[in-house]
Amino acid sequence: MIMDQNALTKDSATTGWNKKSDHSQHHYQPSTWWQWLLVYPTVIIAVIGAIPTFVELYKSWDRNIPFGMSRMASEENKLWKKNFECSKGEFLSVKNELNIEVGTIICRSGDVLLRIQTPGQTSIYRWVGLESLTSEKMAVANFFISSAHAARAGADLNPILLAQANSTVLCQRWVNSWKLLRRISIQGQGCFDEIVNTYNGRIEQRNSATCNQKC
């Protein structure tokens, strides 16, 4: 009988300890998201570190640009806005033996707008900003400009040929902060409204339009 009472006392003590232990564990178990963050600070660090990646993913999706190119895309957009009037000008274009045409507009700001046209593809626009040029990039820009002038001086002696100017910008306006409508008159084809994504330089839409200067 004495042994039974001791065993009972021991079991009761053990049970009490387990209850106390369970109560202690329950007391320290996080029950809300912010408690989890306090208990596991590495989670906070991981979340904060992932924010730039999520922002970049959103910008890539929203602007239709490759991941990691949002900064460069923003610069392209700024240069379109900075040189809005200049971008209406006539391209000085050259074409090589593969029928790849590169046109240039040199603005008073020193920025250069490039239009690249490959066979069977729509045009792509790219800006070369003067302020962002390193000596190496300047050499590339000078090559394009020099090639264009050389072609004008002697197209029959140069493998890069002067392309005939066959398009004119009648008018242009902003559709929103990053889409530009350009009304183009193309010789022998008529007029077209082109919607240019000024982040990536691509023509997203191209529709027939009336040949007037009111967009």
Buried (B, 14 or more C-beta within 10 A) or exposed (E): EEEEEEEEEEEEEEEEEEEEEEEEEEEEEEEEEEEEBEEEEEEEEEEEEEEEEEEBEEBBEEBEBEEEBBEBBBBBBEBBEBBEEBBBBEBBBBBBEEEBBBBBBBBEEEBBBBBBBEEEEEBBBBBBBBEEBEEEEEEEBEEBBEBBEBBEEEBEEBEBBBBEEEBBBBBBEBEEEBBBBBBBBEEEEEBBBBBBBBBBBBBEEBEEBEEEEEB
